[in-house]
């Protein structure tokens, strides 16, 4: 039995939020996926694989602090941050892949979903995460600077001329998974920071992503819009899916909060977690009744 297959000891589904590019909104997407699943009564664990930046870890800690401040139980996932190991000679080193495998195996025994938030660079943890994924979600800012981690573009025709480094990592992981287990994980690319108005860049990005999706077999869906409130959520650990009244927000909610919530609900459905949530919730209720 392979190491990767042994992580399936539990029934948890593994969602990997990954992109070999910083600033794409990975931690924000991971947090919203976690809260969306928890709101349906599912048992969720989150794992921060970036022990240096620790963005998801800080997001959850901010949520705990704010919950204590307002006197509300906002709900929290079981959270693990894979710490660096320290070697007397080499100094601080990243946690290795075996630590990730052990963590996923342990959490999988009593959680429905495990969400892995990856660092924005290649490495053993990044590749091991893809090896255990059931779903990979790649947030991508709506910019050709960010597109460059997936594909190369002809500057004249804007046609696809090649596959870039991160896309090769995902493609290789899917091929290995298909050979080993007979299945390939679902790959979704979410377009973040989408402008509400049409533009030439938006149109060209859409067409290039469509062409690349045909070549690499991923699904492209709309993600987070260019909304200031997503940045404002972070210091208090909030999400668009929380009960956003004046007490929770510290201010009166606006239509922007409503629109952001609709965006996130649309993302959950586009990633096909809407149906998964309903199915898992029904299964959980049946299990509890039994």
C-alpha positions as CSV (number, residue, x, y, z in Angstrom):
1,X,0.0,0.0,0.0
2,X,1.4,3.4,-1.0
3,X,2.0,6.2,1.5
4,X,-0.6,8.4,-0.3
5,X,-3.2,5.6,-0.3
6,X,-2.8,5.1,3.4
7,X,-4.1,8.6,4.0
8,X,-7.5,7.4,2.9
9,X,-7.9,5.5,6.2
10,X,-10.6,8.0,7.2
11,X,-13.5,9.1,5.2
12,X,-12.4,12.8,5.0
13,X,-12.3,14.5,1.6
14,X,-9.1,16.5,1.1
15,X,-9.3,19.9,-0.6
16,X,-6.0,21.5,-1.5
17,X,-5.9,25.2,-2.1
18,X,-2.8,25.8,-4.1
19,X,-1.0,28.1,-6.5
20,X,2.8,28.7,-7.0
21,X,2.2,32.4,-6.8
22,X,1.8,34.5,-3.7
23,X,-1.1,37.0,-3.2
24,X,-3.7,35.1,-5.1
25,X,-6.1,34.7,-2.2
26,X,-5.4,31.1,-1.2
27,X,-5.9,31.7,2.6
28,X,-9.1,33.7,2.0
29,X,-10.5,31.0,-0.2
30,X,-9.5,28.3,2.2
31,X,-11.1,30.1,5.2
32,X,-14.4,30.6,3.3
33,X,-14.5,27.0,2.2
34,X,-13.9,25.9,5.8
35,X,-16.7,28.1,7.2
36,X,-19.1,27.2,4.4
37,X,-18.7,23.5,5.2
38,X,-18.9,24.1,9.0
39,X,-22.1,26.0,8.5
40,X,-23.6,22.8,7.1
41,X,-22.7,20.9,10.3
42,X,-19.7,19.1,8.7
43,X,-16.6,18.4,10.7
44,X,-13.8,20.4,9.1
45,X,-10.0,20.5,9.7
46,X,-7.6,23.0,8.2
47,X,-3.9,22.6,7.8
48,X,-1.5,25.5,7.2
49,X,1.5,24.2,5.2
50,X,3.2,27.6,5.1
51,X,4.9,27.8,8.5
52,X,6.7,31.0,7.5
53,X,3.8,33.2,6.4
54,X,1.1,31.4,8.5
55,X,-1.7,33.4,6.9
56,X,-4.4,30.9,7.5
57,X,-3.2,30.3,11.0
58,X,-3.3,34.0,11.7
59,X,-6.8,34.3,10.1
60,X,-8.1,31.6,12.5
61,X,-6.4,33.2,15.5
62,X,-7.9,36.6,14.6
63,X,-11.3,34.8,14.5
64,X,-10.8,33.4,18.1
65,X,-9.7,36.8,19.4
66,X,-12.7,38.6,17.8
67,X,-15.2,35.9,19.0
68,X,-14.0,36.5,22.6
69,X,-14.3,40.2,22.1
70,X,-17.9,40.1,21.0
71,X,-18.9,37.2,23.2
72,X,-20.0,34.9,20.3
73,X,-19.1,31.4,19.2
74,X,-18.2,32.0,15.6
75,X,-17.3,28.3,15.0
76,X,-13.8,27.1,14.3
77,X,-12.2,24.3,12.4
78,X,-9.7,21.9,14.0
79,X,-6.5,23.6,12.9
80,X,-2.9,22.5,12.5
81,X,0.1,24.5,11.4
82,X,2.9,22.2,10.3
83,X,5.8,23.8,12.2
84,X,9.4,23.9,10.9
85,X,11.8,21.3,12.3
86,X,15.0,22.6,13.7
87,X,18.3,21.0,13.0
88,X,21.4,22.1,15.0
89,X,23.5,22.2,11.8
90,X,21.0,23.2,9.1
91,X,18.8,25.5,11.2
92,X,15.1,25.7,10.7
93,X,13.9,23.4,7.9
94,X,10.3,23.0,6.5
95,X,8.2,20.2,7.9
96,X,8.7,17.1,5.7
97,X,6.2,15.2,3.6
98,X,5.9,12.4,6.1
99,X,4.6,14.9,8.7
100,X,1.9,16.0,6.3
101,X,0.9,12.4,5.5
102,X,0.7,11.6,9.2
103,X,-1.4,14.7,9.9
104,X,-3.9,14.0,7.1
105,X,-4.2,10.3,8.2
106,X,-4.9,11.3,11.8
107,X,-7.4,14.1,11.0
108,X,-9.1,11.9,8.4
109,X,-10.3,9.6,11.2
110,X,-12.8,12.0,12.7
111,X,-13.4,14.8,10.1
112,X,-15.5,15.1,7.0
113,X,-13.2,17.5,5.2
114,X,-9.6,18.5,5.4
115,X,-8.5,21.7,3.8
116,X,-4.8,22.2,3.0
117,X,-3.5,25.7,2.5
118,X,-0.2,25.5,0.7
119,X,2.8,27.9,0.5
120,X,3.3,29.9,-2.7
121,X,6.4,28.0,-3.9
122,X,7.4,24.6,-5.1
123,X,8.6,22.1,-2.5
124,X,8.0,18.7,-1.0
125,X,4.9,19.8,1.0
126,X,3.4,21.4,-2.1
127,X,3.8,18.2,-4.1
128,X,2.8,15.8,-1.3
129,X,-0.4,17.9,-0.8
130,X,-1.4,17.4,-4.4
131,X,-0.7,13.7,-4.1
132,X,-3.4,13.3,-1.4
133,X,-6.0,15.7,-2.9
134,X,-9.5,14.9,-3.9
135,X,-10.0,18.4,-5.1
136,X,-7.5,21.1,-6.0
137,X,-8.6,24.7,-6.0
138,X,-6.3,27.2,-7.6
139,X,-7.1,30.9,-6.9
140,X,-5.8,33.0,-9.7
141,X,-5.9,36.8,-9.9
142,X,-7.4,38.0,-13.1
143,X,-4.0,39.1,-14.5
144,X,-1.6,37.7,-17.1
145,X,1.2,38.1,-14.5
146,X,-0.6,35.4,-12.5
147,X,-1.6,33.4,-15.5
148,X,2.1,32.9,-16.2
149,X,2.3,30.1,-13.6
150,X,-0.1,28.1,-15.7
151,X,0.6,28.8,-19.3
152,X,2.7,30.7,-21.8
153,X,1.0,33.2,-24.1
154,X,1.8,34.3,-27.7
155,X,2.1,38.1,-27.4
156,X,0.6,38.6,-30.9
157,X,-2.3,36.1,-31.0
158,X,-2.8,35.5,-27.3
159,X,-2.8,31.8,-28.1
160,X,-1.4,29.2,-25.7
161,X,2.2,28.3,-26.6
162,X,3.2,26.2,-23.6
163,X,2.6,24.9,-20.1
164,X,4.3,26.6,-17.2
165,X,5.8,25.3,-13.9
166,X,2.8,25.1,-11.6
167,X,0.5,23.6,-14.2
168,X,3.2,20.9,-14.8
169,X,3.2,20.1,-11.1
170,X,-0.6,19.6,-11.1
171,X,-0.6,17.7,-14.4
172,X,2.1,15.3,-13.1
173,X,0.3,14.7,-9.8
174,X,-2.9,13.9,-11.6
175,X,-1.2,11.4,-14.0
176,X,0.5,9.7,-11.0
177,X,-2.8,9.5,-9.1
178,X,-4.6,8.1,-12.1
179,X,-1.9,5.4,-12.6
180,X,-1.8,4.5,-8.9
181,X,-5.5,4.7,-7.9
182,X,-7.4,4.7,-11.2
183,X,-8.9,8.2,-10.4
184,X,-7.7,11.8,-10.9
185,X,-8.6,14.6,-8.6
186,X,-10.9,17.4,-9.7
187,X,-9.0,20.7,-10.5
188,X,-10.8,24.0,-10.3
189,X,-9.2,27.4,-11.2
190,X,-11.0,30.4,-9.6
191,X,-10.7,33.8,-11.1
192,X,-10.1,36.2,-8.2
193,X,-10.2,40.0,-8.2
194,X,-12.6,40.0,-11.1
195,X,-13.7,43.5,-12.1
196,X,-17.4,44.2,-12.2
197,X,-17.0,46.0,-15.5
198,X,-16.0,44.5,-18.9
199,X,-12.5,45.1,-20.2
200,X,-10.2,43.8,-22.9
201,X,-8.0,42.2,-20.2
202,X,-11.0,40.4,-18.7
203,X,-12.1,39.1,-22.1
204,X,-8.6,37.9,-23.1
205,X,-8.1,36.3,-19.7
206,X,-11.3,34.4,-20.1
207,X,-10.5,33.2,-23.5
208,X,-7.0,32.1,-22.6
209,X,-8.2,30.3,-19.5
210,X,-10.8,28.5,-21.7
211,X,-8.2,27.3,-24.1
212,X,-5.9,26.2,-21.3
213,X,-8.7,24.4,-19.5
214,X,-9.3,22.3,-22.6
215,X,-5.7,21.4,-22.8
216,X,-5.2,20.6,-19.0
217,X,-8.7,19.5,-18.1
218,X,-9.6,21.9,-15.3
219,X,-12.7,23.8,-14.6
220,X,-12.6,27.6,-14.5
221,X,-15.1,29.4,-12.2
222,X,-15.6,32.9,-10.9
223,X,-14.0,33.4,-7.5
224,X,-13.7,36.5,-5.3
225,X,-14.5,39.9,-6.8
226,X,-12.3,43.0,-6.3
227,X,-14.0,43.9,-3.0
228,X,-12.4,45.8,-0.1
229,X,-14.5,43.9,2.5
230,X,-12.6,40.7,1.9
231,X,-9.5,42.5,3.1
232,X,-11.5,44.0,6.0
233,X,-12.7,40.5,7.2
234,X,-9.1,39.3,7.9
235,X,-8.2,41.3,11.0
236,X,-11.3,39.9,12.8
237,X,-11.2,36.5,11.2
238,X,-14.7,36.9,9.6
239,X,-16.0,35.6,6.4
240,X,-18.9,36.6,4.1
241,X,-20.8,33.5,5.3
242,X,-20.9,34.5,9.0
243,X,-24.0,36.1,10.5
244,X,-23.0,39.6,9.7
245,X,-25.0,41.8,12.0
246,X,-23.8,45.0,13.7
247,X,-22.5,43.1,16.7
248,X,-20.4,40.7,14.6
249,X,-19.1,43.3,12.2
250,X,-18.6,46.1,14.6
251,X,-20.5,48.3,12.1
252,X,-23.7,48.1,10.1
253,X,-23.7,45.6,7.2
254,X,-24.1,47.0,3.7
255,X,-25.1,45.7,0.3
256,X,-21.4,44.9,-0.3
257,X,-21.6,42.3,2.4
258,X,-24.7,40.7,0.8
259,X,-23.1,40.7,-2.6
260,X,-19.9,39.1,-1.2
261,X,-22.0,36.4,0.5
262,X,-23.7,35.6,-2.8
263,X,-20.3,35.4,-4.5
264,X,-19.0,32.9,-2.0
265,X,-22.2,30.8,-2.2
266,X,-21.8,30.8,-5.9
267,X,-18.2,29.7,-5.5
268,X,-19.2,26.8,-3.3
269,X,-21.7,25.6,-5.8
270,X,-19.3,26.1,-8.7
271,X,-16.7,24.0,-6.9
272,X,-19.6,21.5,-6.6
273,X,-19.4,21.7,-2.8
274,X,-23.1,22.7,-2.6
275,X,-24.1,19.2,-3.7
276,X,-21.4,17.6,-1.6
277,X,-22.6,19.6,1.5
278,X,-26.1,18.4,1.0
279,X,-25.1,14.8,0.5
280,X,-22.7,14.8,3.5
281,X,-25.2,16.5,5.7
282,X,-27.9,13.9,4.8
283,X,-25.4,11.1,5.5
284,X,-24.4,12.7,8.8
285,X,-28.0,13.0,9.9
286,X,-28.6,9.3,9.0
287,X,-25.5,8.3,10.9
288,X,-26.5,10.3,14.0
289,X,-30.0,8.8,13.9
290,X,-28.7,5.3,13.7
